[in-house]
Amino acid sequence: MPWNPEDYMKNKVKMIDPPSGWKYGFPKVLPDDVTDNLKWLVENGYPQSEIDFLGDSFYCRHWEEEVTATKMPIQAPFKLVKEKEE
């Protein structure tokens, strides 16, 4: 099947990365509907103790990334077959 640029969508997502975020699985995509970043961070695995320790010095890096998603269904190049039990 030939490549067709109309089969792909480009979207921008907001990323968030708190201090030492790599320890807790960050950076992560920050959903558009989030209104309280600190609450969301804690709900998504960032320790409240880190936020409290830094106090007014707490900050997060934010940036946008462009992601490409396909509109085409993803198909495996092979069939998955359950092995027979002996």
Secondary structure as UniProt FT lines:
FT   HELIX           5..7
FT   STRAND          8..17
FT   TURN            19..20
FT   HELIX           21..24
FT   STRAND          28..30
FT   TURN            32..33
FT   HELIX           37..43
FT   TURN            44..45
FT   HELIX           48..54
FT   HELIX           55..57
FT   STRAND          61..70
//
